[in-house]
Amino acid sequence: MIYDGECNFCKFWIMRLREFTADRIEFIASQDPRVAHDYPELPREWFDTAVQLIEPDGSVYAGAEAGFRALAIRAPGTALTWSYANVPGFAPVSEYAYHFVAKRREFFSKLTRLLWGRNGAVPRYNRVRWVFLRSLGLIYLIAFASLGTQIKGLIGANGVVPAAEFMTAVQQHFDAAHVGLERYHRLPTLCWFGASDRFLQGLCVAGGLLAVVLVLNFAPALCLILLWLIYLSLMSVGGDFLSFQWDALLLETGFLAIFLAPPQFFAWRRAAPPSRLALWLLRWLLFQLMFESGVVKLISGDSTWKHLLALNYHYETQPLPTWIGWYAHQLPEAFQKLSVFIMFVIEIAVPFLVFAPRRPKLVGCFLLIFLQVAILLTGNYCFFNLLTIALCMLWLDDAALARFIPSRWRSRESAPAPDFNAESLPHTENGTLGEISIPPIAVETVPRPRGWPRSLVRPLAVIILLLTSTGMLARFGWMPVPSPLLALEEWLGPFQTLNHYGLFAVMTTARPEIIIEGSDDGKTWLPYEFKYKAGDVNRRPGFVAPHQPRLDWQMWFAALRPNGRDRWFVGLCVRLLEGSPDVLALLERNPFPGKPPRYLRAEYYDYQFTNFAERRATGAWWRRKRIGEYLPPVPLPGK
């Protein structure tokens, strides 16, 4: 390929094309004396208007066709080459666009500098994968450690909703229906082999150990498969306590990460390069998460979002606010409205930057991370913000990420193959690319291990993109889901790995709280104090994330349903009347340490943040007013 060696715009893209095609094409500047000597039949003016590709048989191609054919040398059968030859109108439009840019190279040189920077190398993602998989391992470790400390009280034999009882009922149902092996599809869980306390805790321990192994980079793909299976198993029997959107997000992220991870056992030695398709599936997941979260707020019809008033209530009414959230609630309304507007921009518009060139994509990455940090500081959403930030990191490339990683933390896999140093390329003051020299390509003589076969990843990507995109459009009322896709989505439903997202579609404008009280005589009532949810008005809202106190969270949801009687809430009351040690361990204070009370009731209160004056006067962070009775006094059933 012969190109204009004095055009910095040409040299920038030739640099990228040269790396992409490795040693399959020889690139020569038109100013090189060899051109006139070896190709005297080519008119000099051809080189001033377009690149020239000379194939081994002597055929010469120019302009857009030359570029498409050069790309096809590395990836035969590319759609661009086929379209150029077969799609009516594609060839003339391509050539017109090529020559339009060629005549305005100075402008497009500046535009390239603005959008891509000075690095003409094909982006690499070895470091990105290295950081992401370790981050995901740490998040899995947090999730299993947090759940492991609560699982006996939540779904243990003496817990709020015992998993063993649930599995027994499911077993009887399937036996009566003669379902056979289909039961394992309808309820995919390892708890078919047991649901005792020891087995449930063993799953959490196994998950934590596998997460550590993943962080150590041993057999990452196998670890991710087992982590996904264990977390799915617990979600399948966890009921309301494992039904949060971040549980679904972790499961979906963990599944897609299997195909990003190198399939080799000893990945730290010489790993297969990251799959670009798997990388884009994870980017699409983040796009879906953010875009859906923004759009559902707009289409819900909720007036607080429509009039930008949602943050007037959010900090106060969210499940577990922090003390920073208390201060954020005191900010003036104009600032709250501006914050809502910025949030909409970040959630709805910024996700589209994932399809933009390098620099806008980096800006979008940091804006998304900024939003997650703001949420993390003002509310406790367990590992959700950390997981979203980890997904944001996949918008970066190795060159961008390297600036934030100390060299001593980089593994062999994280160090990229020799490429062009973005910082070494000079630039001029007027914003053009400056004088660029094309360095030699370092061609690896030892082939790298292969990654996941494309025959597996491509069909999987097609299924995921079809189901998630049509499901998203259907959810917004923009199109119905075709029947075959609806049937496929229903069949895959039990695996909880293709999900829809969108927190706080309708903003809660009040904060009801349930205060559970016990009594021995039916006259003197003493409250049970939870560890983290609002109770004592003088207790400062604290930070608990990334740990998630799942019972405290469910109490927030129960308070929003004053006429509801959730099965788990009934189970909680029974266990408190029984004095279950596993359930009492989930609470901050048990007012009946000697023996359980004879009666239990639940009072209904409205909680609000105090203001600066009230807090100075009383020291209280909350003020509350009794609404009424949530649960009348009840004794232990059967007594």
Buried (B, 14 or more C-beta within 10 A) or exposed (E): BBBBBEBBBBBBBBBBBBBBBEEEBEBBBBEEEEBEEEBEEBEEEBBEBBBBBBEEEEEBBBBBBBBBBBBBBEEEEBEBBEBBEEEEEBBEEBBEEBBEBBEEBEEBBBBBBEEBBBBBBBBBBBBBBBBBBBBBBBBBBBBBBBBBBBBBBBBBBBBBBBBBBBBEEBEEEBEEEEBEEEBEEBBBBBBBEBBEBEBBBBBBEBBBBBBBBBBBBBBBBBBBBBBBBBBBBBBBBBBBBBBBBBBBBBBBBBBBBBBBBBBBEEBBEBBBBBBEBBBBBBBBBBBBBBBBBBBBBBBBEBEBBEEBBBBBBBBBBBBBBBEBBBEBBEBEEEEBBBBBEBBBEBBBBBBEBBEBBBBBBBBBBEBBBBBBEBBBBBBBBBBBBBBBBBBBBBBBBBBBBBEEBEEEEBBEBBBBEEBBEBEEBEBEEEEBBBEBEBBEBEEEEEEEBEBBEEEEBEEBBEBBEBBBBBBBEBBBEEEEBEEEBBEBBEEBEBBBBBBBBBBBBBBBBEBBBBBBBBBBEEEEBBBBBBBBBBBBBEBEBEBBBBBBBBBBBBBBBBBEEEEEEBEBBBBBBBBBBBBBEBBBEBBBBBBBEEEBBBBBBBBBBBBBBBEEEBBEEEEBBBBBEEBEEBBEBBEBEEE
